[in-house]
Amino acid sequence: MPAPAHDAPVAQPSPWPIITAGAVGVLVVAALVLTQGLAPLLALGAIAAVATGTAICVFAADRSGEAARYRALMREAAERAGEPPPFGVLVNALPDPILVISATEPHDLTSRRYVFANTAARELLRIERGEGLLVNAIRDPDVLDAVDRALFNGGEAECLYEPGGAQTHTLRAYARPLGLALDGRRLAVLMFRDETEIRQVERTRADFLANASHELRTPLASLSGFIETLRGHAKNDPGAQERFLSIMQAQAGRMSRLVDDLMSLSRIELGEHIAPAAQIDLAACVSDVLDASTPIAERRGIKLKIKLPRKGSARARGDRDQILQVIQNLVDNAVKYSPDDGVVEVALQAQLSPEAASAPYRPGTARLSLLAPDIHAETYAALRVSDRGAGIPREHLPRLTERFYRVEGQKSGERSGSGLGLAIVKHIVNRHRGGMTVESAPGEGTTFTVYLPMQPAPRASQSPGVVAKVS
């Protein structure tokens, strides 16, 4: 590949042709003196004229060369005006936003300019040029103060920076001095490190500890109160003892379920980044869960309407125990929030496109995607569990999969739970690279849809039959 134009050497005019011409002129004059008897004084004048002309021509040629070199340098400077500083290509490739700041006077805000901004910095600060006034790009007083300390105090400084936008982002800004430029300006580098995920983890952990301690404190306080009562005035009251012991057993069971859910969620999160490799039959999994849930539903008069493909026609890569947990949690929730003598519908469909798997199921209700797969597979199996209970208001839908979150009015009595069921479902589905949606409206019930990528089906099972029953 040819070298750039500004790297080519500039041709310099040689003085030797002019000197040679001058020497020839002197020899011609000398020859005239010898052959023609030219007067010595006239000859000396001619030689002086030739020498003077030669010197003038040599000087002019040298000045012309200097001018050519100057023009070449100016042309090269103009060509490089839009280029980044040394190592700019490397800095532009870095994912962290980086700016180089220059300033002259501490009390002159307009003297603070960013003289270089890499690609990540221009995207973060929404600036188009690689240089400009710093206050036009950043107006956060903490960041500007950190830059001033690096510029004029020669010290390192850092602070938190939250740029505006639809989504909350938290970055840590680092300001470091770079010394003086050749023209005397002070220089500093300003770097940003994204800490959004770290902050979210910290907030989640704090919320988790607060909610977990609350959920455990309530049954513990109840147990302590009943124990104190049994040791006191109810010590000799068999009826009160039986009633209190029954309540204590229920509270102990509640704590046991909470601890089990916490342990389960912890195990799921540890292996969430590893996709399962085993093959499972989703229809068989749904059938096994429903066989165990039917007696519980029948005690309340709830009918289970089931629509499943034939076993073996809906195969996927998955962890069987975790998939059973997903189905169990969804069916338990549907039964729990259904009215007595109500109906719960459980449907599994195979060989669906990504669009069909995530398509709305109940027109006219509020719908929200709680989890979307990062990579789409060719075909999916979709499990839909619907109840005809009280439904969920639209404003509560985005928080359904948060730990310990329960809709107001559904936190006590027979419908109490740990508040971890849907969080567990979401993490399991995420590990299986699937998706999850919810559709609900007050008074119209709720439908949860979980769709998982399928394994390629055998040729003989391309048109699976459907088995439907009502229990």
N, C-alpha and C positions, 0 to 999 in steps of 0.2 A: 504494500500500500504506500503511495507517495507521501512524503512528509508534508506537513502543513506549510502554507506559504510563509508564515511568520518565522518558521524555523530555517528557511533557506538563507544562505549567506548573501550579503549585499555586494554586488560587483563594484570594485574600486578602480577608477581610471589610473593607468600607469603613467608616471612622469617621464619614463625613458624615451619614448618617441619625441617628446618636446626637446629633451636635452640633446638627443641625437641630431635633431634638426638644427639646434643652436650651434652644435659643434661643426656641422657641415657648413653653416653660414660663416663661421670663423675661418675654416679652411679655405672657403671660396675667397674671402677677403685677402687672406695671406697669399693665395695664388695670384690674385690680381696685383698685389704689391710686387711680387717677384717677376711676373711676366709683363705687366703693363707699366711698371714704374710708378705705381700710385703713390701719391704723397704720403709720408708717414703719419702726419697729423690727421689727414683724411682717413687713412686706414684705421688709426686708433679710434676715431669717432665711429667708424662703421662697426668695428669689433665691439665697442661699448654699447652701441645700439642693439647689435645682435644679442649680446649677453643680457642686456636689460630686458629685451623682449622675451628671451627664453625664461628668465627668472619670473617675469610677470605671468607667462603662460603656465609655468610650473605651480606658482602660488594659486592661480585661478583654478587649476585642475584639482589641487588639494582641497580648496574651499568647496568646490563642486562635490568632491567625495564626502566631505563632512556633512554637507547639506543632504546628500543622498542617504547617508547613514541616519541622520536625524529624522528624515521623512520616513524611513523604514521603521525606526523605533516608534514613532508616533502612530504609524499604521498598525504596528503590532500591539501597541497599548490599546488602540481603539478596538482591535479584534478581541482582546482579552478582557475588555471592560465587563462583559456579562458573565465571565467565568468565575467559579467559586475560588476561594483561597486555596493554598496548598493543602492537599489531603481532602479537599472538598468532596470529591467523588466518594471517598470512603465514609466521610461523615454523613453524606446524604443517604447512604445505604443503611445507616443505623436506625433501629426502630424507635429509639428514644428521641423526643424533640430536643434540639440543641440550638442555641443562639449565641452569637458573639456580640457583646455590647461594648460600645465606646462612649466616652464622655470627657468633657473638658472642665466644666465648672460645677461644683457641688450644688449651687443654688440656681442653676439654669436647667430646668427640666427638658428644654428643647435640645440641649446638647447631648442627651442620652439617646443614642441611636443603636439599633441593631444593624450591624454591618454584614452579618451573614446569618441565615436561617436555613437549616436543612429541610428536607422534604417533610419529615414528620412534624417539625415545628410549624411550617406553613399550613399544614392540614389542621393541626390543633388550634392555632390562633386565627385561622381563616384569613391569611394574608397571601397576597399574590406575588409580592416582590421579595427579594432576598435581603433588602435593606429598607430602612425607614425609621420614623420616630418610634421610640419604645412605647410611649404612652398611647399611641394609636393601636398598638397590638396587645398590650397588657395594661389593665387599669387597676388591678388588685393591689392595694396599698402594702400588703405584707410582702408580695413578690418584689415590688419596686424598692421597698426598704432593704430587702436582702441583697438586691443588685447594688444599691448605694453602698452598703457595708463592704461588699467585695471590691467595688471600684475605688472608694476613697479611704477606707480603713484598712485595706489590704488583708481582710480576714474572710474566712469561709462562713456562709450563712445558708440556712434552709428554712422552708416553711411549707404549709399545705396550700394547694391551689385547686379551686373547684371552678372550672369553666362552665359557662352557661350552656344550656341545651335541654332537649327533651328528656334525656337520660342523665342521671347523676353520675359524674365521674370525679374521682379524687386523685390528685397527683401531688407528688412531693417535688418541690422546686429546690434545686441546689445551685447556689451562686459561688463561683470561685474566681479569684483574681488572676489575671494573665500578665500583669506588668504594664509597661509603657510601649506604645507603638513608636515608629520612627519619627513621626511628626509630633510626638509629645502627648498624644491622647492616652487616657487610661483605658485599659481593656479588661473585660471580665467575660466569663463564659456562664451561661444560664442553661441548666439541664433540667428536664422533667422526667420523673419516673412514675408510671401508672401504678397506683396502689388501690384501685377500685375494688379488685377482687379481695385483697387483704382486708380492707375495711368492711366489706360485706361479710366476710368470714368472721371477723371480730364481732360485728353486730349480731350475726346469727348465733354465735356462741353465747353472747351475753343474753340474748332473748331466750335461748335454749335453757341456760342455767336458771334464769328467772322463772320461766314457765314450769320447768321440771320441779324446781323447789316448791312452787305453789301447788302443783298437782300432787306432790308427795306430802306436803304439809297438811293439806285438808283431811285426807284419811287418817294420817297419824294423829291429828288433833282429835278426830272423832274416836279413834281407838283409845287414846289416853282418857278422854272424858267418860267413855263407857266403862273402862277398867276401874276408874275412880268410883263410878256409881255402883258397880258390882261389889266393890270392896266396902261400900258404905251402906246406905239405907236399903239397897236392893239385895243385900247379902243373903237374906233369908226369904226372898220372894222368887219362887220358881218360875212364875209367869214372866216377870220382868227379866230374869236371867235368860230365859229362852229367847225372848224378843231381842235383848241387847246382844246376845251371842250371835244371833242371826245377822244383825246389822254389822257386827264386827267382822263376821266372816265375809260379808259382801265388800266391806272396805278393804280387807286384806286381799281379796280377789282383785279388787280394782288396782291396788298397788302392784300386785303380781303381774297383771296384764300390762301395766305401764312399764315396769322394768323389762318385761319380755319384749315389748315394742321398741324400747330404747336400745336394747341389745341387738335386736333384729335390724333396726335402722343403721346402727353403727357398723354391723357386718356388711350390709349392703353398700354403704358408702365407701368402705375400704376397697371393695372389688368392683366399684361402679365403672372404672375405666377399662376393665377387661371384659370383652364381649364373651358370652357363653359359647361353647363349642358343641355341646351335646344336642342331639335331635330329640324333639318331643312331639307328641300328638296333642294338639290343642283341644280337639274335640273330646278326647279321653280325659284330659284334665278338667274341662268344664263339667263333664258328666260325673266325675268323681266328687267334685265339690257340691254339685246339686244333690247328689244322693245323700250327702251328709246334712245338707241344709233343709231338705224337704220336711223332716219331722219338726224342726224348729218353726218353720213357716206354718205348718198345719196346725200347730197349737194355737195360733192366732187367727186361723181361718184364712191365711194368705195363700193364694194360688200362684204357682210358678208356671208361667208359660215359656216353654223351652223350644228353641229352634236351632238345631245343630246339623252340620254336615256329617256324612258318614265318617266313622273312625278311620284314620289313616289318610284322609283327604286334606287335612289342614296341618301340615307338618312345618315346624320352624326350628331354628336353633335357639335353645333356651335352657335355663335351669328349671327343672320340673318343680322343685320345692318352692322357688320364688314365684313361678307362674301360678301355682296353686294358691299362694298367699295373695296375689293380685286378685284372682277370681273370688277368693273367699272374702276379702275385704269389701269388694264392690257389692257382692250379693248380700253380705251382712248389713251393709249400709242401706241397701234398698229395702230389705225386710224391716230393719229397725225404724226407718222413717215412713213406712207405708202404714196406712190406717188398717185397723182390724177388718178382716174380710176383704182386703184389697188384692191387687194383682201386681206381680213383679214379672217383667218380661226379660228373658235372657236369650240373646241371639248371637250366634257365631257364623260369620260369613267368610268364605275362603276365595282365593284367586281374585282379589280386588286390586284395581289400580290405585296408585297413591291418592288420586283425586276422589275416587269412589270410597276409599277407606276413611277419609277425613271429611266426607260430605255431610251436610246437615241431615239429621234424622227426624227431628221434630220441628217442622216449620212453624214460625210464629213465636218461638221461644228465644230467649237470650242465649247466645252461643259463644264459647270462648275456647281457644286452643290453649291447654295447660302445658303441653309439651309437643314440640315438633322435632322429627328426626333430622339430624344434620345431613345425612346422605339417604337419598330415596332409593328404595329397592324396586324391582320390577312389579312384584305382587305382594299383597298384604293379606293377613287374616284379621278381621275386625270383630271384637267382642263388644256387644252393647248390652248394658244392664239398665233397665228403666223401671222407675216406680211411679206411683200416682199419688204421692204424698203431698205435703204442703208446698214443696218447691223452694227454690232459693232465690232471693232478690238479686238483681243484676250486679249491684255494687259489691256483693260478697264473692262473686265468682273468681276474681283474680287471686284471692288469698286462700282458696280451698286447700291447696297443697302445702301451705305453710305448717310448720310444726306447731301443734297444740291449738291451731286456729279452729274455732267452731262458731257457727252462725248463732247470733243472739237468739235466745229462746229455745236453743237445743243443747244447753250445757248441763242440765240437771235432770233428775228423775230417772226413769227407766232408759232414757235415750243417752245417758252420759257415756262418754268414752274417753280414751286417752288423747284424742286429737292428733294421732300420728298415723292413722290408717291410710289416708290419701297421700301423705308425704312418703310413706313406704311404697305405695303403688307407683308414684311418679319416679322414684329413684330406681325401682326395679325395671320399669318400662324404659327408662333412659339407658340402663345397662344393656337392655336387649335391643337398643337402637330403634325403638318404636315411638309412637305418638299417643297423645291423650287429649280428649276434648270433653267438654261438659255443656249440656243444654238444659236450661231450666227456666221456669217462670212461676211466680207465686200462684198456688192453687192448681197448677197443672203438672206437678211432679218434676222429676229430674232424670236425665239420661247421661250416663258416663260411657264413653267409647274409648277403648284401648285397641290400637292396631299395631301388629308386629310383622316384621318382614318374614316371608315364607321361604321355605326350601323349595327348589324346583320339584314339581309333582311328577310322579310316574305317568307315562303316557296313558295307561289304562285308567287313570283316575282324573283325567282332565275335565270330566263332567260329573262331579260328585253329586250323589243324591242328597236329599234333605230329610232329616228325621224331625218331626214335630210332635210334641206331646204337651199335655196339661196335667199337672199334678195338684 
